[in-house]
Amino acid sequence: MLLENKQVAIIGAGPGGLTLAKLLQLEGVSVKVYERDLNRTARTQGGTLDLHWESGLKALEKAGLMDAFKSNYRAGNDRLRIIDKNATIVFDEHQETSAANFGDEWFRPEIDRGPLRDILLDALLPDTVVWDSHVLSIEKITETWKIVFQNGNTIVADIVIGADGANSKIRHMVTDILPFYSGVTILEKNIYDAKNSAPKIYDLLKGGKIMSFGESKTITMSAKGDGSIDLYMGFKAEEGWIANSGIDFKSDQVLDWFKKEYNGWDDIWLELFENKQTSFTPRPMYCMPLDQCWEAQSNITLIGDAAHLMPPYAGEGVNMAMLDALELSKSLTSEKSKDLKYAFAHYEKQMFKRFAITGRETLDNTYWMHSVDGLKKMLALFS
Ligand SMILES: Cc1cc2nc3c(=O)[nH]c(=O)nc-3n(C[C@H](O)[C@H](O)[C@H](O)COP(=O)(O)OP(=O)(O)OC[C@H]3O[C@@H](n4cnc5c(N)ncnc54)[C@H](O)[C@@H]3O)c2cc1C
């Protein structure tokens, strides 16, 4: 096997990196995952994710983790309500009886990020993940990679897989291609104890998902298993708006901004600002160029957001990260791969092709959802 006696270092214990580690371990590969979080509970994981049968679920199936997934997914959490700015429900999946189930193309079961991460972590050999390993730099030394971490540690690895997300510290060793700004910025927040802190919204959400549209703006929410709501508001803004706006996102200035920008929206939305336990995180939405490609190397590549960052408006990010893991693990362990450069090139070719399609769909969604016809177009899609 091509990876025999090779030390494989995966950077980043997100869904992509952990899925890859599991799939490689099943093939007997020696692998470590280096993660900047101090430990597995150091950070609250974000909102819910819907996994798709042809990508995320396929990778879990191959990893032998479907039973664990079925015990942890949140039945009914995929039910969507589309709501206008006046908080009127204009489309409601809670009214429908869905016969969809595992194996159906359109069944997209939801799972919170925390439980998904736990399933993957629990499936790995002990001490696979090396916590508190924030990569500061990477350097090529002959045919190996020297990686320096913030905690002072250094490692040397034969093979490096950058699975370290949007601001990858590995990507520049693979390509100089930079992401571009999509024109949409989001403000994200987790609302704890939603039943008490945002009761009207909590009832409206009904344990599922909400997408609200109005005047080129969106509000997206999903209920999480811990009783909290993951919320993000999307709107068109110039690049650099976060700094230029002068808003202190940890203060009530965000509420002042909302009242002005979402002027005319129903008062129910103000509940989103009442719980002060957490503040908003502003995130400009970047995307990698859809036609990106590079020449494969023989000992390094990228998966997930590090490879093909895109906005969240097609729900493909995590699914593509997990499918990358599946395709890369297959390519690296296949008898047909004549050498490592061939194996990486084969994986990257598939990944570029897929991203050209899903990235296009994602960008198209991002644009029309934040257009004046956003609500109309969303309803047309569901009808
Ligand atoms: C608001 C929002 C909503 C989203 N909603 C959805 C959705 O509904 N469905 C969907 O499919 N996708 C969604 N996405 C996208 C999705 O989150 C990503 O596509 C997915 O998490 C990518 O997985 P990954 O493993 O590549 O990277 P990540 O999940 O970003 O994981 C990267 C890991 O690397 C670690 N890391 C980062 N830098 C370093 C470093 N220097 N050293 C060591 N470790 C490092 C991080 O701590 C993290 O654990 C959303 C994104 C956002 C911002």
The ligand as an SDF file (V2000), in Angstrom:
LIG
                    3D

 53 58  0  0  0  0  0  0  0  0999 V2000
  -22.9420   30.1190    9.6130 C   0  0  0  0  0  0  0  0  0  0  0  0
  -22.5820   28.8770    8.8390 C   0  0  0  0  0  0  0  0  0  0  0  0
  -23.5720   27.9470    8.5940 C   0  0  0  0  0  0  0  0  0  0  0  0
  -23.2830   26.7890    7.8890 C   0  0  0  0  0  0  0  0  0  0  0  0
  -24.2730   25.8980    7.6510 N   0  0  0  0  0  0  0  0  0  0  0  0
  -24.0060   24.7780    6.9520 C   0  0  0  0  0  0  0  0  0  0  0  0
  -25.0270   23.8250    6.6920 C   0  0  0  0  0  0  0  0  0  0  0  0
  -26.1840   23.9890    7.0880 O   0  0  0  0  0  0  0  0  0  0  0  0
  -24.6970   22.7130    5.9810 N   0  0  0  0  0  0  0  0  0  0  0  0
  -23.4210   22.5120    5.5100 C   0  0  0  0  0  0  0  0  0  0  0  0
  -23.1710   21.4810    4.8590 O   0  0  0  0  0  0  0  0  0  0  0  0
  -22.4340   23.3820    5.7580 N   0  0  0  0  0  0  0  0  0  0  0  0
  -22.6950   24.5090    6.4550 C   0  0  0  0  0  0  0  0  0  0  0  0
  -21.7040   25.4040    6.6960 N   0  0  0  0  0  0  0  0  0  0  0  0
  -20.3490   25.1090    6.1850 C   0  0  0  0  0  0  0  0  0  0  0  0
  -19.6790   24.0380    7.0410 C   0  0  0  0  0  0  0  0  0  0  0  0
  -19.6040   24.5010    8.3640 O   0  0  0  0  0  0  0  0  0  0  0  0
  -18.2800   23.7360    6.5180 C   0  0  0  0  0  0  0  0  0  0  0  0
  -18.3320   23.5580    5.1230 O   0  0  0  0  0  0  0  0  0  0  0  0
  -17.7140   22.4830    7.1680 C   0  0  0  0  0  0  0  0  0  0  0  0
  -17.6490   22.6250    8.5560 O   0  0  0  0  0  0  0  0  0  0  0  0
  -16.3300   22.2080    6.5960 C   0  0  0  0  0  0  0  0  0  0  0  0
  -15.7180   21.1600    7.2990 O   0  0  0  0  0  0  0  0  0  0  0  0
  -14.1460   21.0790    7.3920 P   0  0  0  0  0  0  0  0  0  0  0  0
  -13.8500   19.8400    8.1710 O   0  0  0  0  0  0  0  0  0  0  0  0
  -13.5510   21.2570    6.0660 O   0  0  0  0  0  0  0  0  0  0  0  0
  -13.7130   22.3870    8.1940 O   0  0  0  0  0  0  0  0  0  0  0  0
  -14.1360   22.9290    9.6330 P   0  0  0  0  0  0  0  0  0  0  0  0
  -15.4290   22.3990   10.0690 O   0  0  0  0  0  0  0  0  0  0  0  0
  -13.9570   24.4090    9.5720 O   0  0  0  0  0  0  0  0  0  0  0  0
  -13.0430   22.3200   10.5940 O   0  0  0  0  0  0  0  0  0  0  0  0
  -11.7040   22.7990   10.5760 C   0  0  0  0  0  0  0  0  0  0  0  0
  -11.0280   22.3780   11.8670 C   0  0  0  0  0  0  0  0  0  0  0  0
   -9.6630   22.7890   11.7850 O   0  0  0  0  0  0  0  0  0  0  0  0
   -9.3060   23.4360   12.9990 C   0  0  0  0  0  0  0  0  0  0  0  0
   -8.2530   24.4230   12.6720 N   0  0  0  0  0  0  0  0  0  0  0  0
   -8.4050   25.5840   12.0140 C   0  0  0  0  0  0  0  0  0  0  0  0
   -7.2200   26.2120   11.8960 N   0  0  0  0  0  0  0  0  0  0  0  0
   -6.3030   25.4140   12.4910 C   0  0  0  0  0  0  0  0  0  0  0  0
   -4.9090   25.5220   12.6940 C   0  0  0  0  0  0  0  0  0  0  0  0
   -4.1960   26.5890   12.2640 N   0  0  0  0  0  0  0  0  0  0  0  0
   -4.2800   24.5210   13.3450 N   0  0  0  0  0  0  0  0  0  0  0  0
   -4.9800   23.4130   13.7790 C   0  0  0  0  0  0  0  0  0  0  0  0
   -6.3120   23.2710   13.6330 N   0  0  0  0  0  0  0  0  0  0  0  0
   -6.9640   24.2540   12.9790 C   0  0  0  0  0  0  0  0  0  0  0  0
  -10.5900   24.0880   13.4960 C   0  0  0  0  0  0  0  0  0  0  0  0
  -10.5480   24.3370   14.8830 O   0  0  0  0  0  0  0  0  0  0  0  0
  -11.6360   23.0310   13.1060 C   0  0  0  0  0  0  0  0  0  0  0  0
  -11.8190   22.0690   14.1110 O   0  0  0  0  0  0  0  0  0  0  0  0
  -21.9560   26.5630    7.4140 C   0  0  0  0  0  0  0  0  0  0  0  0
  -20.9620   27.5060    7.6640 C   0  0  0  0  0  0  0  0  0  0  0  0
  -21.2760   28.6510    8.3660 C   0  0  0  0  0  0  0  0  0  0  0  0
  -20.1810   29.6820    8.6130 C   0  0  0  0  0  0  0  0  0  0  0  0
  1  2  1  0
  2  3  1  0
  2 52  2  0
  3  4  2  0
  4  5  1  0
  4 50  1  0
  5  6  2  0
  6  7  1  0
  6 13  1  0
  7  8  2  0
  7  9  1  0
  9 10  1  0
 10 11  2  0
 10 12  1  0
 12 13  2  0
 13 14  1  0
 14 15  1  0
 14 50  1  0
 15 16  1  0
 16 17  1  0
 16 18  1  0
 18 19  1  0
 18 20  1  0
 20 21  1  0
 20 22  1  0
 22 23  1  0
 23 24  1  0
 24 25  2  0
 24 26  1  0
 24 27  1  0
 27 28  1  0
 28 29  2  0
 28 30  1  0
 28 31  1  0
 31 32  1  0
 32 33  1  0
 33 34  1  0
 33 48  1  0
 34 35  1  0
 35 36  1  0
 35 46  1  0
 36 37  1  0
 36 45  1  0
 37 38  2  0
 38 39  1  0
 39 40  1  0
 39 45  2  0
 40 41  1  0
 40 42  2  0
 42 43  1  0
 43 44  2  0
 44 45  1  0
 46 47  1  0
 46 48  1  0
 48 49  1  0
 50 51  2  0
 51 52  1  0
 52 53  1  0
M  END
$$$$
